[in-house]
Amino acid sequence: MGKGSRFTNLVFGRGIDGRPPERVLQAIRQQQRSSELLIAIVQFAVIATFSLLYKHSPMAMAMDEYALFTPAPWVIGIYFVFSILRLGLCIKGYMPPWFLAISVIADVLLLLGLIWGFHIQYLQPAGFYLKVPTLFYVFIFIALRALRFDVTYVLLTGLAAAAGWIYLVYYAYTFDSLDSPVAQDYVEYITSNKVLIAGEVDKIIAIVMTTVILALAIVRARRLLVRAVTEGIAAQDLKRFFAPEIAQAITASQAQIQPGQGEVRTAAILHVDIRGFTPLSTQLDPNDLMLLLADYQARMVSVIRRHGGSIDKFLGDGILASFGAARPSETFAADALRAVHDLSKAARLWNEERVAAGQVPIRIGVTVAAGQVVFGAVGDASRLEYTVIGEPVNLAAKLDKQCKVERCLGLASVETFELGKEQGYGPPHDVEIRRGRHVEGVPVPVDLAIIEPES
């Protein structure tokens, strides 16, 4: 990063590289629309409050009978009607840039017109209106525009207000009825209706500096907003690519996740795949194959999630899920075994639909193994992946082949089956125990429980 970039980041805040994605811009535009409605409501409240104050002001009412013309009621009335119109258009969502620009200029013109009319209403020299506190409403209008997180309208409001006040000072200096309209010192300024040039310059500087500071704050805030919205949308996307609990762990991490970080958990690992998928994949059109996988995964994943499982990864037609690893649980083995039964039911229902549609039925196999695993991040700094590692993961994968040998739909180690019963699992039918089975890749015989026999 060069010096220029460091200076830009220091002044304006750190942004994102390149143009924000369209969906980020759309989210910001939605926020701006709601902000514009809020601005319209606040401005309506301001003019309504000002109208009540003017109506019940003894000084204003007392002077009306002496003035030939009192601009204030007209200006307030016009602004009141304009505020209602603007509020209605904002509610309907009609807020094109030209309308917003006109709205900003109208705010300033009507406010300055109201201030200008005070010297007529109170039968005073023009310099009289330069002392009215109504000017402070300019800062309200400038601050209101900051709600939109758009620097354009803040600058337009501030510059229009500064230019308008310069004109009012010029008008008071040029068209004042006093022989000498300029005050020589502050005391003379306070005790007369003369113009103190330095004082008016201070007001203009205050308007301009407030505008510039707010504009700078908005630029920084907008950059932060873009980053926040971008990261927020990315966090939502994470939930599509990761299990929600893993996405939550990533986004809520207090420190940057590093490879090699992990925790030891006691969990159950579930593996499900399609029997005979490889020859089936050669018979299907690629699009049909992907549709088949999408349908299969949607049905299986919903069942796994319903029982508290977390999807670790998709391996072609294989789905690897964990229970009690990503989200600790006291009933991880029982939950996984219950999921086996519901996965079998989901597969039977799916096959009924496929046969009714004239399609080939699909057979699945589900295996479960429980034990101690390590749950954490693997990879390098540029590419990380949350996963589970341990003997139960290996055993569940090896039992997948054994499930075909045993000619069953659901298979688990006896240790997992007994642990599940301790955690509250009650099988819906008798479970056959087959002891001393030789599982490929496992050096010692394994006792197996047939959770779901072949239908």
Disulfide bonds with the S-S distance in Angstrom:
none
